[in-house]
Amino acid sequence: FRRVLFRSEPESRLDSVDLVVVSGEPLSEREQPMRLLSKNVYSLKYPDRLFAIEHFKGSTVHAVAGIGHPEKFFQHLRQAGIDVIPHAFPDHHEYSQIEVSFTDNYPVLMTEKDAVKCKHFATDKHWAVAVDADLPKTFEHALLQLIKEVSHA
């Protein structure tokens, strides 16, 4: 059992992995498509405050993303009917409070990855968009088979 490769990793790794996970449409039979689903948004300051993403439909928000492809996050919010003021940062960015503080009263929505870095200075305007990975049953079956092989080795 070698590893699972995400398409964003170098192709040179393809021979060293057992499964390939892609975001979007697979380009070969070996690739397993993964969709990221956002159903809920929760407050960074009060994590028990949880809303469906539709709660922000028709609203203007600041969208903060320090991920590999921030436009995907912004587009996801737009598809949910949210008016986005985008704020893209480099992948793995270490935030300061001033970078995610805005002078208006619009909510600030961010990825969970970014929320972890902002939690200690969050206000009640800061929200994390929860994401679940949706993988096909074929991936689950293949992964369980690999685990069985390893456990019997």
HELIX and SHEET records of a PDB file:
HELIX    1   1 GLU A   11  SER A   16  5                                   6    
HELIX    2   2 ILE A   53  PHE A   56  5                                   4    
HELIX    3   3 PRO A   70  GLN A   79  1                                  10    
HELIX    4   4 GLN A   97  VAL A  100  5                                   4    
HELIX    5   5 GLU A  112  CYS A  118  1                                   7    
HELIX    6   6 LYS A  119  PHE A  121  5                                   3    
HELIX    7   7 LYS A  137  SER A  151  1                                  15    
SHEET    1   A 4 VAL A   4  PHE A   6  0                                        
SHEET    2   A 4 LEU A  19  SER A  23  1                                        
SHEET    3   A 4 GLU A  31  LEU A  37  1                                        
SHEET    4   A 4 ASP A 132  ASP A 134 -1                                        
SHEET    1   B 6 LEU A  50  ALA A  52  0                                        
SHEET    2   B 6 ASN A  40  SER A  43 -1                                        
SHEET    3   B 6 HIS A 126  VAL A 129 -1                                        
SHEET    4   B 6 VAL A 108  THR A 111  1                                        
SHEET    5   B 6 THR A  60  ALA A  65  1                                        
SHEET    6   B 6 ASP A  83  ALA A  88  1                                        
END                                                                             
